[in-house]
Amino acid sequence: MSDLLERLRTELPAEALITDPDVTASYAHDMASFCEAGTPAVVVLPRTVEQVQHVMRTATALRVPVVPQGARTGLSGAANASDGCIVLSLVKMDRILEISPVDRIAVVEPGVINAVLSRAVNEHGLYYPPDPSSWETCTIGGNIGTASGGLCCVKYGVTAEYVLGLDVVLADGRLLTTGRRTAKGVAGYDLTRLFVGSEGSLGIVVKAVLALKPQPPQQLVLAAEFPSAAAACDAVCRIMERGHTPSLLELMDRTTVRAVNELASMGLPETTEALLLCAFDTPDPAADLAAVGALCTAAGATEVVPADNPAESELLLQARRMSLTALETVKSATMIDDVCVPRSQLGAMLEGTAAIAEEYCLTIGVCSHAGDGNTHPVVCFDHTDPDESRRARESFDAIMALGLELGGTITGEHGVGVLKKEWLARELGETGIELQRGIKAAFDPLGLLNPGKLF
């Protein structure tokens, strides 16, 4: 420990090092339940690329594991510390280095907050689409590490589709530049995409070149009430089958709606079994919403209410964004699943989840990025009750098993981390895991980067 600190101090300012155990303990884990976390030896908050390189050279020389972190809003334990590790928190590297309206790119450091970047590019008439529900606090580096999604994915896609290039500090301290800042480019293997979603297991992202889009018109939102989740999912299928491209297509079940009302008195309709929110940011959103409203009615909607203006639309989106926070108030603890299935199987996924809730005698609320089949079943339980905690974990696994049975994946945007290691092996199979471990070994032969995550 003393040797580690002495070496780190040679090229790091005193304020970049945290050794107080009471403070370092607060950096030990992200927001996931049921994920073990160790005790870090030290927390380092670098401000420069050179400082990150020094940390990695020191870690390699002393064979000390390094756990990179952003804002720790993750939900899979990917940012959890291991015993004796260096926690490398990148939140102080928070500069927007460039915004280019001509090239339609932004160049940023990893600690930039998602919402801060979004607002900055808006001032240039540009738009950075990825918008996780935690966008006011989560960082771009964390978004890249977990390949985050958000509410707009149905039209604009996930983080991976906006990362053009990266600067990455490798395990031995070398600096690697991947990708490009051009609109096109296919030179060599796509190492940029390899780092996106790697959860800090291959290298430390210290700079990112991000693609931007022209800022679209303000979106308008429609809210449709349904007597069942199955009817709401039928409406989703009809909307997509008819070729509509909403900017948002979200679903909240009855449990989620009630939790949001209880938390914030939003006035959402508690008599509904499923509330579908659909938005368009087209030149004539009212016409698009009218067409979608007719499809919702045909699918069995009991009420279809389009927002009259952007302010009303934003209120509905706020309700959706606070869904996870609201469900956290139902019981003392939650497990937030993240299972993505083909859109055609969305109804079966929600019906199966409801059956799992009944089987395990638990409250499970579901909010969903319905337009891309990404569901977030939230298991609510009393963490002081051992039996209920056991049932919560078993129901969580049952939901993932259901997702795979329906042709889906165990994670659409939250990552694997510690929480889903066993399930990643089931999804990828023996050959897939073997190849992925080989890639890990090529970038990190000593196994120092975020050990114990993914597999």
N, C-alpha and C positions, 0 to 999 in steps of 0.2 A: 504493500500500500504506500509506504513512504517513498519507495523508488518511483512508483507510478506518478505520484504527485510532484516529486522533484523534477521528473522529465517533462511533465505537462507544463510546469511553471516556467520552464526555460523559454517558451515562445508564446505563452498565454498570459494576458493580464489577470490580476488577482480577481477582478469582478467576473471573469468568465468561468471561474471554478466555484462550485458549491460542494462543501464537504459536511456541513451540519446535518447529522442523521435525521433530525426532525424535518428539515427542508427536503433533503434528497428522497425521503419516504413519499413525499407528495408527487414525485416524478416516477413512482414505481409502476404505475399501471394506467391504462386507458379506461374507457367507460363500460367495458364488457364484464358480464357476470361469469362466475364459474371458471375463471382463468387465473392460474397461478402466476404470482409475481415475486421476483427475488428482491434482494437488497443491493442497490447499486453502490459501488465504491466511491463514485464521484459523479456529479452532473456537470457537464461542460456546455457553456452557451457561447459558441463562436460567433464572430461577426464577419469573418473573412474566409475566403477559400483557403488561404495559406494556413489559417488556424485549424481548419478541418483536416488539411493534409498532415499537419503536425500531430493531431490527435490520432490519426490512423497509422502514421509511422510509429508512434509511441506504442500504440496497441499491438501492432505487429511485432515490434521488438520484444515486448514483454508478454505476448500471447494473452492479451486481455480482451474479452469480448466487448463489442460495442453495439448498443441499441439506439438507433436513430429515432427521434421523436419530432412530431409537429405539435399541434395543440392538444393532442391526446383525446380527441373526440371520437376516436375509432371504437368499433363495437365488436372486435374479434380478439382482443388481446395482443395485436401485432406490435404495439408499442410498449408492452410490459417488460420491465427490467428482469435481468437474470442476476443471480448472486455474483457480486464482485465485479460487475460490468462497469463500463463507462456509459452513462446515458448521455447521448449527444443530442441536445435540444437545439433545433435550428430556428427557433422563433425570433431570435435577434437578427437573423439575416432576412430582413423584411423590406428590402428596397425594390421598387418598380424601376428597373434600369432604363427601359425604353418602351414607348408606344408609337408604332408607325402606322398611320392611316393609309399610306401608300402600299406598304407591304402587308398590311393587315396582320400585324403580329404584335405581341407584347413580350418583352424579355424581363423576367422577374427572378428574384431570389426565392428560396423555398419557404421562408417564413411569412410571405405576403398572405394576408387574409383574403379568402375568396371574395367576400363582399366588397372589400376595399379595391381589389382589382376591377371588379365588375363596374363599380361606380366611376373609377378613373377612366376606363375605356369608354364608358357612356358619354363622357365629356367630349370625346373625339368623334361621336356619332357611331361608335363601334360597340360590339356586344361579345362578351365571353359567356357562352351558354351554360357550361356545367354549374349546377346550383344545388349542391347537397342541402338537406334541411338545416344542417349546422353551418350554413354559409357565412353567417355573421361571426363565427369563431374559428372555423377550420382553416387550415393553411393549404396553399397550393402544393407544397411539398408532400403533405399528408394525402391530399387528393390524388397526386401522382402515385404515391406509394401503394394506395389501395385501389387505384383505378375507379375513383368515385363516380357516382351517377348523379341523380337529382330528379327534380320534377319535370324537366324539359326534355328528358332523354327520348321520348316517343318521337320527337321531331328532329332534335339536334344531336342526339348521341351522347356518349359518355366522355370522360376526361381523356381517355386514350386517343380519341379522334381529334384532339386539339393540341397534342404535344408534338411539335415538329422536331425539336432537338433538345439535348440536355448536356450540361457539364456535370460530370460525376466523378467524385473522388473514390478511387478503388480501395480495396482493403489494405494494400501496401502503401497507400498515399499518393499514387500516381493520379494525374488528372486526365480523364478521358472526355473527349467531345464527340457526341453522337448526333446524327441527323443533320438538319439544315435549317436555313431561314428562308429558303425559296419555296415557291408554290408547288414545285415538282422536284422529285429527287429519288432515285432508286439505286444509288451506288452502294454496293455491298449488302451484307445482312442488316436487317432492321433492328439494330441494337436498342434504338430508342424505345420501341414497343416492348422490348424484352424487360427494360427497367420499369416500365409503367405496370403497376400491379405487383411488383416483386417484393413489396413490403420491407424495403431496406435490406434485403438479404443479399444483394449483388453489389451494391455501392451506395454512396451518399450523394443524392442529388443536391447540387449547390447552385444551379442556374437552369432555367427552362425557357425555351422559345415556344410561345403559345400562339396558335392560330386564332384569329378573331373574325367575326362576321359583321356585316353592316347592321346597325341597330334596327330591329323590326318595329313596326307600329306597336302601340300599347295593346296588350291583349285584352279581350273580353272573355268572361267566364260564364258558363252555364252550369247550374246545379240541377240534378235530376234525382228524385227520390224513387226507390224501388221497394217492392214488397219482399224481395229476396235477393241474396247475393247472386244466385243463378241468373235472375232476370237482368241484373246489372252487368254481369259478364256477357250475357247474350247481346246486350246493347254495345258493349266494347267490340265484340266480334263483328257486329253489323257495321259499326263506324269504320273499322279498318277494312272490311271487305269492300265497302263502297268507295274506297280510295281517298277518304278524308285524311288530312295530315294535321291533326291538332297540335298546338304547341304544348299542350298538357292534357293528360287524361288520367285522372286519379280517382281512386275508390277508397271510401272509408266505411267500415261496417258499423253496425248499431253500437257495439261496445265502444268503439273509438269516438263516434259522434257524441255519445253521452259523456265520455271522459273529457272531451274538449269543452263541452258546455259547462261541466262541473268546474273545470279549471278557470275558464275565462268568460263564462256567460255569453257565448257567441250567438246564441239564438238559433242554432242549427236544429232541424226537425228531428226530434227524438223518436217519433213514431215510425220512422223509416228503418228498414232492415239494412239498406245499403244506400249510400249517397255517392253519386258519381259527379265529378267535376270535370268539365271539358272546356278547354280554352283555345282560341285562335288568335294569332297575331298577324293575320292577313289584312290586305287593304280594306276588305269588307267583312269584318268578323261577324257582324249581325246576321248576314245571309248564311254564313257557314254554321253559326249556332242554330239558326232556324232549321237547317237541313238535319243537323245532328239531333235537335230536339224532336223532330218527327220520327227519327229512328229509335230514340229512347222511348217514345210513346208506343211505338209499334212493338217494342220489346217488353212492354208492361209497366213503364214508369207511371207512378200515380201522380206525380207533380213534376213539371219542367219549368224552371225559372231562369231565364237569362238575365245576367247583370246589365243594368242600364248604362254603366259607366266604369272607367278604370278603378275608381275608388271602391265601388262595391266589389269588383273583381278581386282587388287586393285583400279585402276583408276575408273573402272565401279562401284565398291562398294562404293567408295567415292561419286560418283554422286548420288547413291541411298541414302546414309546416309545424304546428305545435302538437300534432297527433302523438308523436313518440313521448314528448314531455308530459302530455296529459295522461297517457297510459301508465307512466311511471308513478302517478299518484294513486292508482287503483289499489295497489298493494305495496309492501315495503321494498320489493325488488322486481326486476323484469329481466327476461332474456329476449333479446330482439333478434328474430331470425331474418334471413335474407335469402329467400329461395326464388329463383326465376324459372318460369316454365313457358313453353310455347303459348302464345295468346289463346289458341284454340283449347288449351287445357286449363285456363284460368278458373273457370267455373268449378271444375273437378278439384282444383287445388283448394279453393275456398270451402267447398263442401267437405272435403276430406279434413281440413283443419278444424272445422266446426265439430266433426265427429271425434277428432283427437281430443279436443277440449272437453267434450262430454265424457269420453272414456277415462280421462285422467282427473275429472272433477276439478277443472281449472278454468279461470277466466283467461281467454286468449282473444285479444283484439287484433284486427287486421286492418292495416292501411297498405295501399298498394299503388305502385306505378303501373296502373292497369294497362296502359297503352303499350308497354313492352313486357308485360307478363311478370313483372318483378313484385313479389309479395313480401310484406314485412309482418308476419305473425308475431305478436308481442305477448309472451307468456308472463302473466302477472302472478306473483306468489309471495308468500310470507317467508322471508329468508331465515327467520328464527324457528320455523317449523321444519324439522328434518324430513318428515315424510312428504310434506308439500314441496320442499326443495328437491327431493328425489324425483317426485312426479313431474316437476317442472323440467328437470334435465331430460327425463325419459320422453316427455312430450316434444321437447325441442328436437331430439333425435328422430322421433317418429315423423315430424314435419319434414325434416331433410330427406328421410327415406321416401316419403310420399313424393317430394319434388323430383327425385331421381326416377321413381317409377313412372312419372308422367313425362319423362323425356327432358327434364330440366337440369339445372345446375345448383349446387349447394350455396353459391353466392353470386349475386349479380353485381354488387357494388361495395360490400362491406369488407371483403377480403377473407382470408383463411385464419391468419394469426395462430393463436393457440387453440381457439375454440373449435375449429373445424379440421384439425390436422388429420384425424382418423377418417373423416368423410372425404377429404381431398383424395386420399389413397383409393377409396372406393370409386370415386368418380373417374379418376384418371387411369386406374388399373396399374398392374405391376410394371409393364413396359414404360408407361408414361411417367411414373414416379422415378424409375431408374434414369431415364433421360433427363428429367428435371434436376435430379441430384447431381448428374454429370455437369450440367450447366452451372449449378451452384459451385461445384468444385473448381471449375475453370476460372471463375471470377474471384472466388474466396477459398483458396486451397486449405487454409488453416481453420476455416469454419468460425471466424470471429464475428461476422456481421449478422446481428439479430439471430443468434442461435436458438434452436428450439421452436422456430416458427415455420409454418407451411408444412414441413414433413420432418 
